[in-house]
Each structure stands twice: as C-alpha cells, then as structure tokens.
Amino acid sequence: MIHDRDRPSMSAFELPGRRESWLTAAATLGGYGLILAAMFLALFVLPYVAFAA
C-alpha cells in the first residue's frame, strides 16, 4: 500500500499538511459547535425562558 501525501489520510495521529485540511477541520468543528449551541438553546434556554415568563 503506497502512501502519498496528497490524499487526506484517516489517521488521527497525523497532522494535516495542507491549508485546505486545516480549513476543512475548522469548518467541521465550527459546524459541530453551531449544532451543539443550537441544541443547548433549544433544550435549556428556551424552556427556562418559557417557564420564567
């Protein structure tokens, strides 16, 4: 099996070597952060506001 550096590897221990890899990782983490923030708002903040009003 030949490893070339152009293809993204699935190894968790290799740091991405190209800028596009970092952008993809940042966008993925940002997307998960937005989803988690929306879930937090829907599950905790909105019921609190609804019962406090």
N, C-alpha and C positions, 0 to 999 in steps of 0.2 A: 504494500500500500504506500503510495507516494504522497508525501505531504508538501503541498505548495502553499506559500504564504498568501496567495491572492484570495483563496477561498476562505470564508469565515469558518473557523473550527468550532466544534461544540464543546471543547474542553473548558471547564470552569477555571482552570489554573493558568490559562494563557491570557495575557492582557491583549486586547485588540491593538493591532499595529497601525491601523489606518484611521484617519479622522472620521470617515463615514461610520466606522464601527462604534466610535465614541458617541457620535450623533444618534445612531440607532439606539444604543444603550440608554442615553439620556432621554430620548423620546419615549422609550418603553417605560422607564422609571417614572417619567413625568405623567404618562398616561395612567399608570397604576396609582400614582399619587392623587390624580384627579378623581379616579373612580373611588378610592378609599375616602377622600374628602366628601364626595357626594353621598356615599353610604353613611358616613358619620353624621352629616347634616340630616339625612332622611330618617335615621334610626334614633338619634339622640336629641338634636337641636329642635327639629320640628315638633316632636311630641312634647318637649319641655315648653316650647312657646305656646302650643295648643292648650296644654293644661294650666299654664300660668295665666293665660288671658281670661 
